[in-house]
Structures are given as C-alpha cells and as structure tokens.
Amino acid sequence: MAEKIYCKHCGSSYSSVSSLTSGSCSKSPTKRHQPYEGAEKSKYYCEHCGSSYSSISSLTSGSCSKSPTRYHQPYEGDEKSKYICKHCGSSYSSISSLTSGSCSKSPTKYHQPAR
C-alpha cells in the first residue's frame, strides 16, 4: 500500500508530492497545496490552539481563532514530554497548555511550539 501525502492546509490526500503541489488550495496563504511533513500519528494537534483530531482532514476542516490563516494547522513536530514556546522559551507538558497562554514575544500574541 502506497503512503499518502497530505496537504498541511486542507488535509487533502494525494499519491505523490507532484500530484499534491500541482493543485490549488483555498486554505493555503500561497493558494498552493503544501505537503504535511510530520509522521503519521493517532492524534493530530493544531499548532496554534492545541486542539486534537484523529486525522489531518478533520483538523484542517475547522476554524481556529488563534491561527493567522483562521484555519487549524497541524503541528508537524514529534510528541514530546515538554513543549517549548519558540518565541519566549516557556515550557509546558502539552501543546494545549502551551497554546492557551499569551506570549508577549510572539507576533500573534500566543505561545507557539518549537519543533
């Protein structure tokens, strides 16, 4: 069985990177599909709000008030015991704990996980 390639903005799946990148994506800031580069997981977390979903397409179908694009975007890093804010260095035990607080050093004013 061939591995599927997913768009990190809309969750659409493709059989190859060239198939994915040849199409347009309404949820992408560049209007082009971009490949999700994280590993397959049992749960997918939003990089901006920490919400969890069972698939990339479920995650990207909802809106996110903390995302600059207004859509959930998958966290592409590995699951960790501690998540560190890439702007201020604060650490938390979960993505949702990290993203629930405000960060004075972030351009979005919210903590964002470092990969």
C-alpha positions in Angstrom: 0.0 0.0 0.0 1.4 3.4 -1.0 1.9 6.1 1.6 -0.5 9.0 1.1 0.8 12.6 1.0 -1.4 15.2 2.8 -1.8 18.9 2.3 -1.0 20.6 5.7 -3.5 23.4 5.0 -6.7 21.5 3.8 -5.9 17.8 4.6 -6.5 16.5 1.1 -4.6 13.3 0.3 -2.6 12.5 -2.8 -0.5 9.6 -4.0 2.6 11.8 -4.8 4.1 15.1 -3.9 3.9 16.2 -7.6 0.2 15.5 -7.6 -0.3 17.5 -4.4 1.7 20.5 -5.5 0.1 20.7 -8.9 -3.3 21.7 -7.4 -4.5 24.9 -5.8 -5.6 25.1 -2.1 -8.1 27.7 -0.9 -6.8 27.4 2.7 -3.1 28.0 2.0 -1.7 31.5 2.2 0.2 30.8 -1.1 -3.0 29.2 -2.6 -1.0 26.1 -3.4 -1.1 22.7 -1.5 1.9 22.2 0.7 2.9 18.7 2.0 2.4 17.8 5.6 5.9 16.8 6.7 5.2 15.2 10.1 4.9 11.5 10.7 1.6 9.6 10.7 0.0 9.8 14.1 -3.0 8.6 16.0 -3.8 12.3 17.0 -3.0 15.5 15.1 -2.7 18.8 17.1 -3.3 22.3 15.9 0.0 24.3 16.1 -1.9 27.4 17.1 -4.6 26.3 19.6 -3.6 22.8 20.6 -6.9 21.1 19.7 -6.5 17.4 18.8 -8.1 15.4 16.0 -7.9 11.9 14.7 -7.0 12.9 11.1 -5.4 15.8 9.3 -8.6 16.4 7.2 -10.7 16.6 10.5 -8.2 19.1 11.9 -8.0 21.3 8.9 -11.8 21.4 8.3 -12.4 23.6 11.3 -11.6 27.3 12.0 -9.0 28.4 14.6 -9.2 31.8 16.2 -5.5 31.8 17.1 -4.2 31.0 13.6 -3.2 33.8 11.3 -4.9 31.9 8.4 -8.0 31.3 10.6 -7.7 27.5 10.0 -6.2 24.9 12.2 -2.7 23.9 11.0 -1.1 20.7 12.1 1.8 20.6 14.4 4.4 18.7 12.4 6.9 18.0 15.2 7.1 14.9 17.3 5.2 14.3 20.5 7.3 15.3 23.5 7.2 15.3 27.3 7.7 19.1 27.2 6.7 21.7 24.6 8.7 24.9 24.5 7.5 28.2 23.0 9.6 29.2 20.1 9.3 32.8 20.9 9.9 33.1 24.7 11.2 29.6 25.8 8.5 28.8 28.3 7.9 25.1 28.7 4.6 23.1 29.1 3.6 19.5 29.4 1.1 19.6 26.4 0.5 21.6 23.3 -2.9 22.7 24.5 -1.3 24.0 27.8 1.3 25.9 25.8 -1.1 27.5 23.3 -3.7 28.5 26.0 -1.4 31.2 27.4 -0.4 34.6 25.9 3.2 35.4 24.9 4.5 39.0 24.8 7.3 38.0 22.4 5.1 36.3 19.7 3.8 38.3 16.7 0.4 36.5 17.2 0.5 37.2 21.0 0.1 33.4 21.7 2.8 30.8 22.5 3.7 28.6 19.5 5.5 25.3 19.9 9.1 24.9 18.7 9.6 21.8 16.5 
